[in-house]
């Protein structure tokens, strides 16, 4: 069936416009009706001003269908996935637009296993959005309740994954004025690390603004000023994390996967030596993983595709260059705080600094340009695809081109890699200019 609301990562849009309180109420009711009975559904959110409005509407919808809505408050997306499993709930809902700008918000649904719902399940929810049947009455009416302390409980669980002593480590942690603020203080206190927390004062409108994983210069500046060992930067809902070295140099998901793969290999804990990456992974990462002895599997961009391949092939490690890493032995979804802890533990076991460990991956020059464009027309843009073929012929084995439509915004992403940085820049700019001309945004 055609999907009117759900995209590649739940429902996302401008809060109180496309993503209205009315829609949220209908989603909450539909999610509960799909499960049936009197389901317990946990709700977490980030710090956007629209979050409580949508949270309340979702809770009302769940209660109207006879369910029990448990409001966890401001917690990371992975905290909801963990709490669903920990408390044997029937499902979970996250209110967040992740790394998107403040005016946006989103709704993501999780099943009782802590995994995001598959397409077919989301379609079942959509089919129930306009359910007009009578609701329960009397003692069968559902209810909503708050569950304080969920963030701290999740933080303690994450800290327990370290397995090594991190006392004496100096880090700067950028919480993006987002969901990480609900767990970072407790997490790093439990780890014993000397942590300076920045972008940890949300006001409802400053989430992701000049901070977090989309603005690494913010944490890099703070790391250099503090003389810290490294920096950690979460995105708005803390399902992603990026790093910087003590010198402020950026460290992305490609580096993280190589560092974690090496650590797992050394401990005999990487099943089949398999690592799952997306088409955006740098060629340098492919070569580094191969040199470590890993079998590298490539999927389309999107954590759901990474997870699908991991579950199918028994992989324990996968992720994206953007910092969305899935450590399936521990968690069912991308988890920024967990990834941060696993990286810190891997560094401690190796005896290396983050800067030394990143030398595992010798990056090819890469240029990524996000072009505001009509993403729906990309498949039929003959001139664009012809230009891509010409670029690929020029690059041969010394580079590549990845062109894809964003799953959540009116953007087409142009990514080019080449051994020669000047060639990389030229091809990327030429292709981006062509995309902008051939696929103008209307309306």
N, C-alpha and C positions, 0 to 999 in steps of 0.2 A: 504494500500500500504506500501511497505518497505520504511523506512525513512533513506535516505542516509546521510543526513546532520543534521537534528534536533535531539537533545537528550532530556534529562529530563529538561534542562533549556536552551533552544535555541540551537544555534550552538556554539561550543567551540573547540578550538584547537590552535596549535602553530601559531602565527601571521606570515604572509607572507609565510607560508608553507601550512598547511591544510586550514587555514583561510586567504585567499589571498585577495588582493584588487579587483581582477577580480570577485571572489565569492561575495564579499560585493556589488559590483556594480550590479550583477545579483540579489542578495537578495533585494536590494533597488528597482530595477525595478519591480521584481515580487511582492513585497509587494504593490506597487502602482497599478499595473495591477489588482491584486486581489480585491482591493477596487473599482477601476474603476473611471471614470471621471477625475477630476483634484484634487486629494486628498491632504490635508495638513498633513504632517507627521513630528513629532518632533523627533529630534535626540539628545541624551545626551551620555556622555562618561565618563570613569574614566581617570586616569592620565598616563596610559601606553604610551610609545613612539609610539606604533603602532596605538594608538587611532585616531589621526588626519588623518592618511592615510585611515583607514577604514571608518571614518566619511565622508571624502570627496568622497570616492567611493560610499557609500550608497546614499549620496546626489545626486551624478551624476546619479545613477540609477533611483532614484525617478524623477529627472528632465527629464531624457530621456523618461520616461513613461508619461510625462505631468503633474507630480505632483509638489507640493511646499514643499521643504525640509527646515525645520526651525531648525537651529543648536543652541542648548542650551548651548553648551560648557561642561565644567566639572561640572557635577551635579550628585547626587545620583540616583540610579535606581528609587526609589520611587518618586523622584521629577519629573521624566518624566511621571510616571503614574498619578500624581496629575495634571501636566500641561496639559496633554491630555484632562482631564475632565474640567479643569478650562477654557481652551480656545476652547473647543468644536472641537478639532482636530479630524482627521479621524483615526489617529493611532500614535504609538510611537515606536521608536527603541532605544535600549541601547547598546552601545559598551563597553563591560566589561567582564572580566573573573572572577569577584567577588573575592573570596579568593584564586584563583589559582595563581601560580607563575608568575612573570613578563613576561616571554616569551609568555605566552598564551594570547589569547583574545577571545571575544565572541560577539554574536549578539542575543539579545532578542527582541521579537516583542510584542507590546501591541495593543489591540483593542481600539475603541473609548470610551469604558466604563472604561478604565484604567486597565483592567485585562490582564494578559499575554494570548496570543493566545492559544486556546485549540489545542489538537493534530490534529484534523481534519482540522483546519484552517492553521496550519503549513504545513500540507500535501498539501494543496491547493497552498501555496507559493512554496513549492518544485516542484510541477508540472509545475510551470511557470518559473522556473529558466533558462530553455533553450528555452524560448519563442523567436521565430525567426521572428515574424511579424514586419511590418514596424512601426516605431515610429512616433509620431506627428512632425509636422514641422511648421515653421512660428510662428504665435502668440500662437499656441497650445503647443509649447515646454515649459517645466516646468522650475523652477528656484530654487536656493538655497539662503538662507539669514540667517544671524546671529541674535540671539535674546539675547543680553546682559541683565544681571539682573535677569535671570530666577532663579538662585540659591538663590538670596536674597529674591525674592518674595516667593519662597517655604519656606525659613527659617522663614519668618514672619508668614506664615500660620501655620507652625508647632508650633511656639511659642504661637500662639493663642489658641492652644489645652490645655495649661497647666491649666488655670483656678484658679491658686493659685499664691501667691507671693513667688518667689524663691530667693529673695535677701538675702544675708548673707550665702548662701550655697557655699561651696568651693569644686570644682571638678577639676579633671584632665581629659582631653579629648584627646584620642589617635585617630588621623584621618587616621592612616595606610598609610600615604602618598598617599591617594586615593581620591575618589570622595567627601568625607566629607569635604575636604579642601575648597570646593566651597560654603559651607553653614554654617559650624561650627562657624566661627567668628561672623557672623550676628545673628545666632540662639541664642548663649549664651549671646551675648550683649543684645538682645531683652528680654531674660528671666531675666536679672539682676543678674545672678549667677556670682560668682567670678570663672572664668574658666581659667586654664592653658592649652594651646593647645600644644600637642607634636605630633611628626611624621606628621608635617603639612608643610613640605617643599619638595614636590615631584620633582624628577629630571627626570622622565620618566622611571626610572629603579628600583626605591626603593619601589614601592608599595608592601605592605604586608611583606617587608623584616624585620624580627625581630621586628615587631610592629603590632598593630591592634589586632583584636579579635582572631587571630590565635597565638598570642604571648602575652598572658595576663601579663607575668612577666614584660614586658616593662612598661605598665601603672601602675602596682602594685608598682614597684620600685619608680616611680615618685610620686605616691600618698603618700607613706611613707615618702619620702624626703620632700614633701611639707606640710605634716600634713593635707592633704585634707580630706574631709568627705567621698569621694568615687571616684572611677575612672570609666570612660566610654570608651569603645574601639569598634570602628567600623571596619567592614571588607572593602575590596577594593572598593566596589560599595555602601557601607553604607546601604544595605538592611538588614543587621544583626547588632546586638549590644550585647556585653557582658559587665559585670561590675566587679569591685572588691570593697571590703569594705575598710574602712579607714585603716585597718591593712594589706591590700593587698590580702585578701582571695578572690578566684574567685567566681563569681556569674554567673550562666548560665541561659539558657532559661527556665529550669524547675522552678528555683526560681522566675524568672520574671513572668511566667504565674500564679504562686500561688499568688504573690504580687498583680498583676493586677486583678485576679479573686476575691480576698478578697475585694479589693477596689470597684469593680463593684457591688459585692453582697451587700455591705454596702449601696450603693446608689440605689439599685434596678434597676441596669442597665445591668444585665447579663441575656439575654433571655433564659428561660428554665433552668437556672443555668448550661448551657452547655459549656464545654471547649473541644476543639479538640487538641489532641497531636499526635505525631507519635510513632512508635514502639520503638524509641530510648529513649523515656522519662523514667526517672528513676522510679523504683518502689516506691521510697520515695515520688516522685511527685504525683503519682497516689493516694497514701494513704493520702497525705496532701490535695489534691483537694477533695477527697471523704469526709474527715473530715470537710471541709468547707461547704459541702452540694452540691458539683458540680456533674453533670453527665459528665463523662469523655468518650469521643469517641476517638478511636485509628485508625490511618490511616497508610499507607506505608510512608516511609521517602520521603520528598519532599514537598515544599510549595504548589505546585499545587494540591496535594492530600489533604492537610489540607484545602485549600481554597474551593475545590470541596465539601468536607464534610460540611464546614461552610455554604456555599450557599444552599446546599440541606436541611440542618436541622435547618437553622435559627440561627446559633451560631454567637456570636459577637466577640469571642476571641479564638484564636488558635495559635499554633506555634510549634517550634522545640527547642530541647535542645541547638542547635548551636546558638541560639539567633535570629532566624528568626521568628518574631512575627507579626501576622496579627490582627489588631484592626479594624474590619470591619465597625464599626460605623464611623470611620474616614477615612480609607484608603482601597484601593483595593488590596494591595500587602504588603509584608514584608517591614517595614520602620524603619530603625535604629534610625534616629533622633527623629521620632515620639515616638517610644517605649521608648527612653531615657527620653523624656519629660513626658510621661505618668507615668513612674516609679517614677521620681522625684516628680511629683504631688501626686501620691499615698502615697509616704513616708511622704510628708508634711501634708497630711490630717490625716495620722495615728499617727503622732508625733514620729515615730520610725526612728532609723538610718537604713541604709541598712543592717548592720550586725544583728540588732535585727529582721528585717523583714525576713531575710533568714532562721531564725529558724523555719519558717513555714514548711520547707521541711527538713526532716531528711534523708539524702541521703544514699542509699545502696552503699557499695563499688562497683565501676564500672571500668572496664578496656576496653578501646577501642583501637584496634590495626588495623592500615591500612596496609594491606599486598599488596605489588606490585605483581600482579597476572593477569592471563588471565581471566578477569571477565566474558567473554562470555561462559566459560565452567563450571560455577558454578552450573547451573541447573543439569548437568549430572555427577557431582562429587560424586559418590555413597559413597566413603570412607569418604568424608567430612561430608556428611549428616548423615551417620551412627554414626560418632563421636559426632555430635551435639545431636543426640537422646540420646546417652549414657550420655552426660553431663547434658541434661535436666532431665533425670531420677535421676541422682545424686543430682541435686539441688532441685527438687521437687517444693514446694511452696515458698522456701526460696531464689529463684533466677531465672534467665532466661538467654537464649542465643539468640542473634540476629545476623544473618549472612546475609550480603547483598552486592551486587555488586554496586560500585560507578556508578552514572549515567554520570559522566563527565571525569573520569580518569581510567587508567588501575590498579584499586585497588579493593580489596575485603575487606570489613570492618567487623571485628570480635568484637562483643561487648558482654561482660559477666557481669552479676550482681550477687552478692551473699552476704548473710549476713556476711559471713566470708571472710575477705580481702585476706587471703592466698589462700583459695579455688578459689576465683575469679581470682587471678593472675595465678594460675596453669592452670586452664581450658582455660583461654584466650591465654596463651602462647602456650599450647599444640595444640589448634585449629589453631592458626596462623601459627605455624610451619607446620602443616599438609596441610593447604591451599597453602602455599608457595611450598611445595613439589609436591602436586597433580596438581596445576594449574600454572606451570611456564610460564613466559612471554617469547615469542619467537620473534625473529627479532629485 
